[in-house]
Amino acid sequence: MKFNNISFGKKIAILLTAPILGLLLVSLSTIYTNVQTFKEMSELAQLTKLSTVYSELVHELQKERGATAGYLGSKGTKFVSKLPEQRKLTDGKIKKRNTFLTNNTFAQTQITALNLQLKEKLSQLSTIRQQVDQQSIKAAKAIGFYTDLNKHITSIRAHS
């Protein structure tokens, strides 16, 4: 069968097939790229929110660390009312963190691992607080705990 023997309509169809296939491939490639960009932007938005949650938590923990240092340094005579108030603020940010992590999952295994490590460290907070209240912990150890905790949180923020 020669090209001359094909009807005019079929010739047009044959000539249009290559450009249409090319356009289809370019369109599919563009759609794939846009979907990938959307996924990356969604992850970035989620990590930005995580960073904000952790910034707020670090801020309250820093204030609690300062109140703890003042309380222990004064042997319990100063920051008596400030320390429990600050702990409530810190607990509010911990609750916000827990709620955020319950409602969000992270594809990055490093972020997930750091969050689990932080959960373990935060579980020690009540013991440290109890020791502070009883003044059975040295100020340097209590302050070191808060410093280490905040360092861990900022390492999560650095990875996000």
C-alpha positions as CSV (number, residue, x, y, z in Angstrom):
1,M,0.0,0.0,0.0
2,K,1.4,3.3,-1.2
3,F,0.9,6.7,0.4
4,N,-0.7,7.9,-2.8
5,N,-3.4,5.2,-2.6
6,I,-4.5,6.4,0.9
7,S,-7.5,8.7,1.1
8,F,-7.0,12.3,2.0
9,G,-8.7,12.0,5.4
10,K,-6.4,9.1,6.4
11,K,-3.4,11.1,5.3
12,I,-4.4,14.0,7.5
13,A,-5.0,11.6,10.4
14,I,-1.6,10.0,9.9
15,L,0.1,13.4,9.7
16,L,-1.6,14.7,12.9
17,T,-0.9,11.5,15.0
18,A,2.8,12.4,15.7
19,P,2.1,16.0,16.9
20,I,-0.9,14.8,19.0
21,L,1.2,12.1,20.6
22,G,4.0,14.6,21.3
23,L,1.5,17.1,22.8
24,L,0.1,14.3,25.0
25,L,3.5,13.3,26.2
26,V,4.4,16.9,27.0
27,S,1.1,17.4,28.8
28,L,1.6,14.2,30.9
29,S,5.1,15.3,31.8
30,T,3.9,18.7,32.9
31,I,1.1,17.2,35.0
32,Y,3.6,14.8,36.7
33,T,5.9,17.7,37.4
34,N,3.1,19.8,38.9
35,V,1.9,16.9,41.1
36,Q,5.5,16.5,42.4
37,T,5.7,20.2,43.0
38,F,2.4,20.1,44.9
39,K,3.6,17.2,47.1
40,E,6.8,19.0,47.9
41,M,5.0,22.2,48.7
42,S,2.6,20.3,51.0
43,E,5.5,18.7,52.8
44,L,7.2,22.1,53.1
45,A,4.1,23.7,54.6
46,Q,3.8,20.8,57.1
47,L,7.4,21.2,58.1
48,T,7.0,24.9,58.5
49,K,4.1,24.4,60.8
50,L,6.1,21.8,62.8
51,S,8.9,24.4,63.1
52,T,6.5,27.0,64.4
53,V,5.1,24.5,67.0
54,Y,8.6,23.7,68.2
55,S,9.7,27.4,68.2
56,E,6.8,28.1,70.6
57,L,7.7,25.1,72.8
58,V,11.4,26.1,73.0
59,H,10.3,29.7,74.0
60,E,8.2,28.4,76.9
61,L,10.9,25.9,77.9
62,Q,13.5,28.6,78.0
63,K,11.3,30.7,80.3
64,E,10.7,27.6,82.5
65,R,14.4,27.0,82.6
66,G,15.0,30.6,83.8
67,A,12.2,30.4,86.4
68,T,13.6,27.0,87.6
69,A,17.1,28.5,87.9
70,G,15.8,31.4,89.9
71,Y,13.7,29.2,92.1
72,L,16.6,26.8,92.8
73,G,19.1,29.6,93.1
74,S,17.0,31.3,95.8
75,K,16.4,28.0,97.6
76,G,12.7,28.3,96.9
77,T,12.1,31.9,98.0
78,K,11.8,33.4,94.6
79,F,9.7,32.5,91.5
80,V,7.3,30.6,93.8
81,S,4.2,31.7,91.9
82,K,5.9,32.3,88.6
83,L,7.2,28.7,88.2
84,P,3.8,27.0,88.3
85,E,2.3,29.6,85.9
86,Q,5.2,29.0,83.5
87,R,4.8,25.3,83.7
88,K,1.2,25.6,82.6
89,L,2.3,27.6,79.6
90,T,4.9,25.0,78.7
91,D,2.4,22.2,79.2
92,G,0.0,24.0,76.8
93,K,2.8,24.1,74.1
94,I,3.5,20.4,74.7
95,K,-0.2,19.6,74.3
96,K,-0.2,21.6,71.0
97,R,2.9,19.6,69.8
98,N,1.2,16.3,70.7
99,T,-2.0,17.3,68.9
100,F,0.0,18.5,65.8
101,L,1.9,15.2,65.7
102,T,-1.3,13.2,66.1
103,N,-2.9,15.0,63.2
104,N,0.2,14.9,60.9
105,T,2.5,12.2,59.7
106,F,6.0,12.8,58.2
107,A,7.5,10.9,55.4
108,Q,11.1,11.8,56.5
109,T,12.3,9.0,58.8
110,Q,14.8,11.4,60.4
111,I,12.0,13.8,61.5
112,T,10.0,10.8,62.9
113,A,12.9,9.5,64.8
114,L,13.8,12.9,66.3
115,N,10.1,13.3,67.3
116,L,10.1,10.0,69.1
117,Q,13.4,10.8,70.9
118,L,11.8,14.2,72.0
119,K,8.7,12.4,73.3
120,E,11.0,10.3,75.5
121,K,12.9,13.4,76.7
122,L,9.6,15.2,77.5
123,S,8.4,12.2,79.5
124,Q,11.3,13.0,81.9
125,L,10.0,16.6,82.5
126,S,7.6,15.7,85.3
127,T,10.4,14.0,87.2
128,I,12.7,17.0,86.9
129,R,9.9,19.3,88.0
130,Q,9.2,17.2,91.0
131,Q,12.9,17.2,91.9
132,V,12.9,21.0,91.5
133,D,9.8,21.4,93.8
134,Q,11.5,19.3,96.4
135,Q,14.8,21.0,95.8
136,S,16.5,17.6,95.5
137,I,18.2,18.4,92.2
138,K,21.2,20.7,91.7
139,A,20.5,23.8,89.6
140,A,23.2,22.8,87.1
141,K,21.6,19.4,86.5
142,A,18.1,20.9,86.1
143,I,19.3,23.7,83.8
144,G,21.3,21.1,81.8
145,F,18.2,19.1,81.3
146,Y,16.3,22.1,79.8
147,T,19.3,23.0,77.7
148,D,19.6,19.5,76.4
149,L,15.9,19.4,75.7
150,N,15.9,22.7,73.8
151,K,19.0,21.6,71.9
152,H,17.2,18.5,70.8
153,I,14.1,20.5,69.7
154,T,16.3,22.9,67.7
155,S,17.9,19.9,66.0
156,I,14.5,18.8,64.8
157,R,13.8,22.3,63.5
158,A,17.1,22.3,61.7
159,H,16.2,19.1,59.9
160,S,12.7,20.3,58.9
